[in-house]
Amino acid sequence: MISKYIPCFGVALAPEYEVKRLAAMGRNGWHLKGMALFGVLYHLEKGEPHSYEYSIMLGKSPTRELVSLCAGSGWSLIFDGAAFQIFRAEEKTTPLFTDLQSKVEFLSAARRNYVVIAVAALVIVGLALAMIVAMNSLPKNDFTLGLAVVATLILIASLCGLIPSVMILCGITRSMRKI
């Protein structure tokens, strides 16, 4: 089977754009198989042209019950990431969210979760920066060098949590404003 990888331009920031893009790829015979490189690349597989619809749910992994409910409505879970899921269905399938209230409730819950993550990561970033600044006034020795390395690693790790969380929050907020 022939496959290729293409960049994802922003599931978190522009899910509406990405679902249209994936549907267009399907009409050209390239179907989403999954994602690679931490959700940065789409993994597409060559097949017969087909008109699929895609839907992206921003938020943590869905429960088995939700996946089963979606499957009963004709939606297959194609990718389950830590921050978003991609579902696929035949063209003209009933949307995952049929009323605005359920969509708003889902997005509001996801936004609350990511606010907590973003705030926690921001606090850790602040503490790591404070450690780095404070170490500049300490005498230079192996111990302070080790602390500087640890503080830098904590800073990098917390930024790896903060940046995606803020991007997802922006995408969720953008989606909620369109409702």
C-alpha positions as CSV (number, residue, x, y, z in Angstrom):
1,M,0.0,0.0,0.0
2,I,1.3,3.4,-0.9
3,S,1.4,6.0,1.8
4,K,2.7,9.5,2.4
5,Y,3.1,12.0,5.2
6,I,2.0,15.6,4.9
7,P,2.1,18.5,7.4
8,C,-0.9,19.3,9.5
9,F,-1.4,23.0,9.5
10,G,-3.3,23.4,12.7
11,V,-5.9,21.0,14.0
12,A,-6.0,22.9,17.3
13,L,-6.2,26.4,15.7
14,A,-8.4,25.7,12.6
15,P,-10.2,22.4,12.8
16,E,-12.8,23.5,10.3
17,Y,-10.1,24.1,7.7
18,E,-8.4,20.7,8.4
19,V,-11.6,18.7,8.0
20,K,-12.2,20.3,4.6
21,R,-8.6,19.6,3.7
22,L,-8.9,15.9,4.7
23,A,-12.1,15.5,2.8
24,A,-10.6,17.0,-0.3
25,M,-7.6,14.6,0.0
26,G,-10.1,11.7,0.3
27,R,-11.8,12.7,-3.0
28,N,-8.3,12.5,-4.6
29,G,-7.8,9.0,-3.2
30,W,-5.6,9.9,-0.2
31,H,-7.2,8.7,3.1
32,L,-6.2,9.5,6.6
33,K,-4.7,6.5,8.3
34,G,-3.3,8.3,11.4
35,M,-0.8,10.9,12.5
36,A,2.9,10.9,13.1
37,L,5.6,13.0,14.7
38,F,3.4,14.0,17.7
39,G,0.5,15.0,15.6
40,V,2.5,17.2,13.3
41,L,2.1,15.0,10.2
42,Y,-0.9,13.3,8.7
43,H,-0.3,9.7,7.6
44,L,-2.2,9.2,4.4
45,E,-2.8,6.0,2.5
46,K,-3.5,5.8,-1.3
47,G,-6.8,4.2,-2.2
48,E,-9.8,4.7,-4.4
49,P,-11.2,8.3,-4.4
50,H,-14.0,8.5,-1.8
51,S,-16.1,11.3,-0.3
52,Y,-15.6,11.0,3.4
53,E,-16.5,13.6,6.0
54,Y,-14.2,14.3,8.9
55,S,-14.8,15.7,12.3
56,I,-12.2,16.9,14.9
57,M,-13.0,16.9,18.6
58,L,-10.6,19.0,20.7
59,G,-10.0,17.7,24.2
60,K,-8.7,14.7,26.0
61,S,-9.3,11.1,24.8
62,P,-13.0,10.1,24.6
63,T,-14.4,7.4,26.7
64,R,-15.2,4.0,25.2
65,E,-18.9,4.9,25.6
66,L,-18.5,8.0,23.5
67,V,-16.5,6.2,20.8
68,S,-19.2,3.5,20.7
69,L,-21.9,6.2,20.5
70,C,-20.0,7.8,17.6
71,A,-19.6,4.5,15.9
72,G,-23.3,3.8,16.2
73,S,-23.9,7.1,14.4
74,G,-21.5,6.1,11.5
75,W,-18.3,7.8,12.8
76,S,-15.1,5.9,13.0
77,L,-12.3,7.1,15.3
78,I,-9.2,7.4,13.0
79,F,-6.8,9.1,15.4
80,D,-6.9,9.5,19.2
81,G,-4.3,11.9,20.4
82,A,-3.8,13.4,23.8
83,A,-5.3,16.7,22.8
84,F,-7.7,15.9,19.9
85,Q,-9.4,13.1,18.0
86,I,-10.2,12.7,14.3
87,F,-13.3,10.9,13.3
88,R,-14.4,9.9,9.8
89,A,-17.8,9.0,8.3
90,E,-19.5,8.6,4.9
91,E,-20.6,11.8,3.3
92,K,-24.0,13.1,4.5
93,T,-23.7,11.3,7.9
94,T,-25.4,13.1,10.8
95,P,-22.8,15.4,12.4
96,L,-21.3,14.4,15.7
97,F,-23.0,17.4,17.3
98,T,-26.5,17.9,16.2
99,D,-27.4,20.8,18.5
100,L,-25.5,23.9,19.5
101,Q,-25.9,23.3,23.3
102,S,-24.2,19.9,23.3
103,K,-21.3,21.3,21.2
104,V,-20.9,24.3,23.5
105,E,-21.0,22.0,26.6
106,F,-18.3,19.8,25.1
107,L,-16.1,22.7,24.1
108,S,-16.6,24.4,27.5
109,A,-15.5,21.3,29.3
110,A,-12.4,21.0,27.1
111,R,-11.6,24.6,27.6
112,R,-11.7,24.3,31.4
113,N,-9.3,21.3,31.2
114,Y,-6.8,23.2,29.1
115,V,-7.0,26.3,31.2
116,V,-5.9,24.2,34.2
117,I,-3.1,22.7,32.2
118,A,-2.0,26.1,30.8
119,V,-2.0,27.8,34.2
120,A,0.0,24.9,35.8
121,A,2.5,25.0,33.0
122,L,2.7,28.8,33.3
123,V,3.4,28.6,37.0
124,I,6.2,26.1,36.4
125,V,7.7,28.3,33.7
126,G,7.7,31.2,36.2
127,L,9.4,29.1,38.9
128,A,12.0,27.8,36.5
129,L,12.8,31.3,35.3
130,A,13.0,32.5,38.9
131,M,15.5,29.6,39.6
132,I,17.6,30.6,36.7
133,V,17.6,34.3,37.6
134,A,18.4,33.5,41.3
135,M,21.3,31.2,40.3
136,N,23.1,34.1,38.6
137,S,23.7,35.6,42.1
138,L,25.1,32.3,43.5
139,P,28.8,31.4,43.3
140,K,29.6,29.4,40.2
141,N,30.4,25.7,41.0
142,D,29.4,22.2,40.0
143,F,26.3,22.3,42.2
144,T,24.9,25.6,40.8
145,L,25.8,24.4,37.3
146,G,23.7,21.2,37.9
147,L,20.8,23.3,39.3
148,A,21.0,25.5,36.2
149,V,20.8,22.5,33.9
150,V,17.8,21.1,35.9
151,A,16.1,24.5,35.9
152,T,16.6,24.8,32.1
153,L,15.2,21.3,31.5
154,I,12.2,22.1,33.7
155,L,11.7,25.3,31.7
156,I,11.8,23.5,28.4
157,A,9.5,20.7,29.6
158,S,7.0,23.2,30.9
159,L,7.1,25.2,27.7
160,C,6.3,22.0,25.8
161,G,3.1,21.8,27.9
162,L,2.3,25.5,27.8
163,I,2.6,26.2,24.0
164,P,0.3,23.3,22.8
165,S,-2.2,24.1,25.6
166,V,-2.5,27.7,24.6
167,M,-2.8,26.7,20.9
168,I,-5.7,24.4,21.8
169,L,-7.3,27.0,24.0
170,C,-7.2,29.4,21.1
171,G,-8.8,26.8,18.8
172,I,-11.5,26.0,21.3
173,T,-12.2,29.7,21.9
174,R,-12.3,30.3,18.1
175,S,-14.7,27.4,17.6
176,M,-17.0,28.7,20.4
177,R,-17.1,32.2,18.9
178,K,-18.2,30.7,15.6
179,I,-21.3,29.1,17.3
